[in-house]
Amino acid sequence: MFDEKDVILEAKHITRRFPAAGGKKLTACEDVNLKLYKGKTLGLVGESGCGKSTFMKFLVALDKPDDGEIIYRGKDITKLKGEELRQLRQNIQMVFQDPAASFNPKMKVKDIICEPLLNFGKIRKKDKDAAARKYLEMVELSPDMADRYPHNMSGGQRQRVAIARAIALEPEIIIFDEATSQLDVSVQKTIIELITKLQMEKQITMGFICHDIALVSSVAHYVAVMYLGKIVEILPSEGLEKTAKHPYTRALINAVFDLNMDFSRKIESIESEPPSPLEVHKGCNFCDRCDRAMEICRREAPVLKTVGDDQMVACHLYTK
Ligand code: SF4
């Protein structure tokens, strides 16, 4: 899909299981393999609880998998500790769904933006005002907001402050975890435009997690689709509505509402709720919801395989 020499971070065989009641295990991620390419945005999409946020936390070293490794600059970041881990935070930043929850409400906007810069000795205290104003302008907010508190701002403005804080350290990678999900649609659009603009200007590598496949494909260069802890398809975002092959990806696309929709036609969607991650199949996890399921799907789990030039699918329809 992209040049392999541009891979800057690679997750290999990431698996994570959580203990659950009755001695069972909840599988959040199973053998996930994904690459981030320099200056490109990976979209990670799937229903709530599919494991996408758990996986992205491993990429920013906020949590550790049970198995697997994440290679960044030649090192497995799942093994980093102490000062090495602290230094990694300069290069890989994260923007959360609810910025208010990650801000100290007693801190002014300028303190929030400049805290990482001061922690890493990038600026002196006397330069804080100027730095905050510069980054506020970068995220298209008035520099005069530097003296406000986050509770005096709208959700969209707070998310822009979170982005300003994330870009201040000039990281190589930023992960956005459902960063627009709590915003009104009109505000969501402006934040997506800002993220796209910053990505292009600064050539930042991004990971964008979202449950909305239309939104993900509008911001990402390539999209990975996750279902019950497994990646079921990876494909370029351009033309995704035509090229997607996996029945689950197709179901996500067909369930998207659009103003130009022909409502005389039946809206296709997945009829049932996802099964419990505590009761995953030995075959394909999607087989109880898939209208194309075959006998083999119940007994053999499909493996992610390359289909065509730049697409991978885990489905017996395409891999046998
Ligand atoms: Fe459907 Fe079988 Fe493909 Fe799973 S492997 S998505 S059940 S056709």
Residues whose N, C-alpha, C, O or C-beta is under 5 A from the ligand:
A	BS01	SF4	P247 C284 F286 C287 C290 R292 A293 M294 C297 P302 A314 C315 H316 L317
